């Protein structure tokens, strides 16, 4: 049974990456996952509950990936940051410019609302920023970085990458991610 829940989440992620959340019908998710309405409601109270669970899982996986890069002591602090954002370049935007970052994909749809999904987006983004900020401040302490405030740098970089990913998808131009990497290197010298 847990496999069906995961299948629904996997199918939902793929469909939302293609179509967005608001315009995606619940039956499309259910039918693509070869599930039933009853099985969907066994795991999720509503479409919003489904979206909330999807976002929560997305942030958990994203934070695990972030930690893998930031904790890789075989690399310098700068190289860890570069490796993480190189991973971002390869994973968050497909070759045909489909956004695979739920934060980028859903921010415009749910921001400004007072629903659970907006709350999870906000809390998840703040957790990513805090994790990066702590890493940057640690790097400042050991003289690996020369920035003033690691948390401010983390917020700036996360915003840069979210925006660059969106703009690269809109303009179908991956050089925008290359430019984000250049700015990242400048900020983390």
C-alpha positions, 0 to 999 in steps of 0.5 A: 500500500505504501508503494501506491502512495509513493507512486501517486506522489511520483506521478504528481511530481511529474505532472505538476512539473509539466502542467503546474498545480492549479490546473491539474485535475485530481483524476489525471493524477489518479488515472496516471498512477493507475489508482482509484479515487478511494485509494487517493483519499486513503492517503490524502484528505484533499488535493491541497493535502497531497500538494503539501505532502509532495512539497514536504517530501521534496524539501526533505530530499532537497535538504539531504542532497544539500547536506551531501554536498555541504558536508563533503570534506574532501572538497574545499568550502568553495568547491562544495558550493560549486558542486551543489549548484552544478547539481542544481543545473543538471537536476532542476531544469531539464534539457527541454527547459522543464522545471523540476524544482517544485519551489520554482514551479509552485511559488507563483501559484501558491504565494500570497495564499494562506494555505498549507502549501504556501506555509510549507514552501515558506518553511522549506525555503527558510530551512534551506537558507538557514542550512546554507547560512550556517555553512557559510558562517562556518566558512567565514569563521575558518577564513574560507569565505570573506562575506559579511553575513552567511545568512544574507549570502544564503538568501541572496544565492537561493533567490538568485538560483530560483529566479535564474531557473525560472527565467532560464525556463521562460527564455529557454536559455541555459546561459542564465544558469551559467551566469548564476554560477559566475555570481555564486563564485564571486559571492563565495570567494 
